[in-house]
Amino acid sequence: MDSRTNRAFVARLAGSAIFDPNGDQVGKIRDVVVMIRSNSRPTVNGFVVEVPPHRRIFIPMTRITGLDAGQAVATGSVNLRSFQTKNAETLAMAELLDRKVTLIESGEEVTILDIGIDQTRNRNWEISKLFVRKNIRTGFRRRGETLMVNWDEVSGIGGTKSEQSAEALVESLEETHPADIADLLRTLPDKRKLEIARELDDERLADVLEELGDTDQVKILAMLDIERAADVVDAMDPADAADLLKEIPLAEAEEILSRIEPTDAEGLRRLQTYDDKSAGGMMTPEPVIVPPDTTVAEALAKIRNAEIPTSLAAQVLVVRPPLETPTGSFLGVVHFQRLLREPPATLVSSIIDGDLETVSPSAGLGEVVRCFATYNLVGLPVVDETNHLLGVVTVDDVVDHMLPEDWRETPANRVDEILPTQDEPDEHNETAENDERTDGKG
């Protein structure tokens, strides 16, 4: 047991590629699933692996034939069922990093920065080492001494979990797409969700909430204090924010709206009056809007703004003042390709596509979809009965509403194999794999 043949560190494995025996990349390692026991070192059950397109699955350690710095090799057949933690399982990166524990010998409090996993003689994997930092409470040093300790030299990991930082975890997710962070949050206990939500800034948390289903959105929002909740809702896409406010108690929604800029709150209240699957319920009330005397150069400068989503930057909508929705009279659209073909001093009023279809806010999903399909649109203006622009429905809004309401939590069609194998998997093998996770054996 003391003789080790291989060692890897969890934080360094994050984002590492995992390959099949032919050298083709299967996906990327996103976390390590471990089982913590009171009387022995924790066993490593397997990896959470992200496979295209942005799906997290479980690959057991029995499928891992090689584990080197920066990559792993897996063999055999696995299924693409979305990963969900089982009872007694812990995600090493998501739940153990940043955990405060105590050095048994000195009684000092330390924070876990990384976790070393070793392969034993019988080829199982277990946690053996912790890379920790001492927590300094006094003096001018902000960072304490770091050191490597054995797993059995610390206490406080099991039992009741105290408040835990998420600094290291959030830092590791800096380049991760909000949809992938949302996938991670779905697998975590509520306590850890709150710790991560507190560490994310308002804009980042808003992006993540937009990728979650209604239940998780409401749960996370309820965990925040009212001021933070208002800041996050204000940072969300208005259509998504309005949908979320419909899901929470009316009194709480009004409390949040009272803390948002009055003009923004008014827009959210207006969006709440529309049916979710109507053009008004799907639209974004903040498209790129310009008056008719805007030059091509000025219009291009507006859509270059990196904060504008790609779907909105594909076109500018030309209206008479006022420019805030609901605007003055809607004149038409100028697509960005047309802007690129015109001299910079050209006025957008001379290149308007005035024939573009518009819809009323009450138009249903079927009518909206038909407009997109018939005219090959990327955006569909929504106007009221007096031709004032209210917003625009983008193609991603349409796709989102065409899918089932719980599509984010619903697994895709199962694919039997993603790795080459000689034998077809059968129900017995699948059951054995699930049992393997249950009993924690490598």
Secondary structure, 3 states (H helix, E strand, C coil): CCCCCEEEEHHHHCCCEEECCCCCEEEEEEEEEEECCCCCCCEEEEEEEEECCCEEEEEEHHHEEEEECCEEEECCCCCCCCCCCCCCEEEHHHHHCCCEEEECCCCCEEEEEEEEEEECCCCCEEEEEEEEEECCCCCCCCCCCEEEEEHHHEECCCCCCCCCCCHHHHHHCCCCCHHHHHHHHHCCCHHHHHHHHHHCCHHHHHHHHHCCCHHHHHHHHHHCCHHHHHHHHHHCCHHHHHHHHHHCCHHHHHHHHHCCCHHHHHHHHHHHCCCCCEHHHHCECCCCEECCCCEHHHHHHHHCCCCCCHHHHCEEEEECCCCCCCCCEEEEEEEHHHHHHCCCCCEHHHCCECCCCCECCCCEHHHHHHHHHHHCCCEEEEECCCCEEEEEEEHHHHHHHHCCCCCCCCCCCCCCCCCCCCCCCCHHHHHHHHHHHHHCCC
